[in-house]
Amino acid sequence: MAAEQENARAIFTLAYCYFRGKGVTQSFTETKALCEQVFKDPLLSFEAYELHDRAERFEQSKSISALREEILSHLTVSKNLTMTHYTAFDVGQAILLEKSPFRLGHINAVNDPNEGKLLWQELGYEPEEGNPVFIGCFLPDSDSLNMWRFYSKNHLNDDACGCAITFNTGRFFDYRLMKDQSNHTEQELRVPSFANTGQSPQESAAFYRVVYLKGNFKILGQGAKKLQDDFKNLKKEVDKFVGKKPTPEKLQTLAWLLGPLPYLLKDANYKDEQEHRVIVTHLDYGAKEIKSEDPDFANGKAPRLYLELHRDDHLTPIEYVTLGPKAPNKEMMAPYWRHQLASKFESQLERRKGNPLNINPSRCAYK
């Protein structure tokens, strides 16, 4: 009755009833139609786009979509942990002192030749690219000698010369993908799209641990049996979905249904990294949120695609910073950075309420 009176909250609640089949016959078509009625509501548009997207996937394949959500929930990192990003010293300094946005890079720029392919191989199909995939790579260990060696190099490729920025996972996703704040109800009419903030879709607002595989798709590590069963069931449902003669369109739809799953599986050769990822897969090529840098063919510089995470209070999600074992002038860098932060961002530091932003040297002994 309230929905008939055009009460937005009631319309959205009814949409959820149709999605779950609670009190009404389950209908994903009806769910989408009701969500579309509240897209412009400033309080409900986030949730409405989220539910519309889920309903669209469940309409295509309820079983594959449910398994996708099950696997992702199993790999999601708790909001009270910290995650660390190892980077070059000048990048770390730019993020801290220049308020430079943190970047997520295109999946094709990473160093693993099997990236995104292992799940497709297990399913028995050639990898199909859906939407572009952007990732940020993190570790639970904030002072790892291996990571200093691999991911903390300077412009001369000397290792362990950089720094590691440790983030609070609960505060990390308070960002937007465009420099200027926009009204999240201003969407293109031709296709429902998410706002350019870090809270939506919820699937992108999470850290996921990477699953490592030995030959024949044997999963290693925490929760291996449960995940093995889930992926086995996924293979069965995919076979049913694509049929005996899958069309290119069907495989494209499958790529969309799988979403970030193929990018959370890596070869066991990389297992020492214990990598965790933030993954954004909901944007289309051509989206205004995607930034690019042109190639320089003469100097062998590749083109780049990336996303920028903009924050008004850029220090809020940072817990602490660790200087690499061979960081330049590290005895002076910590007091210098503290002075610069206090000079430039006094109000941000005051808002941290008894949680100072510590800058400490690595405890790893490394020649």
C-alpha positions, 0 to 999 in steps of 0.5 A: 500500500505504501509503495502504491502511494509512491513511498520510495523506501516502501518501493525499494523494500518491495523490490527486495521482497521480489528479489528474495521471493518473500511474500511474493513470487520471486521475480528479478524482472519486477525487482529491476522495475521497482529499483528503477523507480527509486534511482533518483532518490538521494537516500536510496540510489546507491542501494537501488543500483546495487540491487538492480545489478544483482537482479540482472545477474541473477536473472541471467543465472541464479546459480552462477551468481549465488556461487560468485557471491558465496566465493567472494564472501569467503575471500573477503578480508575482515574490516578490522585488519590492516593491509599494506601496499609496497611501493617506490619511495617517490610514489609513497612521498607523493601519496603522503605529502602531495595528496596524490591519489592512490591508483589502481592499475589495469590487470594487463600491467601486472607481472603474471602471464597467467593472470585471469586465465586459470579459472577459464582453463578449468572451466574449459574455455578460452579467457573472455574479457568482459569489462576492464579490470583494475586492481590494487595489490596489498599484503597483510604483512607490513614488513616483509623482506620478500616484498621489499625485494620485489615491490619496493624498487627505485628508478635504477631498479635497486631493491628495498629502497621504497616504503610501505603504506599500511591502510585501515581496511574499514576506512579505505573505501571512503573515496571517489573515482573522479577528482570533483565530487558529483551528485550520485543521482546524476546518471546516464539515462541509457544505462543504470550505472554506479556512482563514482565512489568507493562504497558502491558496488559493495563488491568493489569495496572490499579486500580479497585474499588471492587463492593459490593453485597447484597443478590440476586446480588444487587449491592451497591454504585457508578454507581450501576444501570449501573453495574446492567444492564451490569451484567444482559446483561453479564448473557444473553450472557453467557447463549448463549455462553455456550449453554444448555449443557456446556462442561468443555472446554467451561467453561474454555474458559468462565473463560478466557473471564471473566478475572478479573471480578469475582475478583472485586465482594465481599459480602456487609459484606466487604463494609466498606473496600472500597477496590481497586485492581490491578489484574494480570491474563495473566500469566500461571502456570509455568511462570518464572515471578511467584515466590513461597515459599515452605510450612513448614508442621511441623509448619503449614506454607502454600505454597505461590505464588506471583509476584514481582514488580521490579523498578530501582527507587523504591521510584518514585511511593510512595507519602508518608508514614503514621505510624500506631497509635501504630507503635513502637517508632514512634517519632523516626521512621520518622526522622530515615527513612528520614535519611536512605532514604537520605543516601541510595537513594539521587539521587532518592529523588533529582529526585522527583522535589519538591515532598518530600517523607513525613513520618507522624504519623497517626491522628487516636486516638486509644488505 
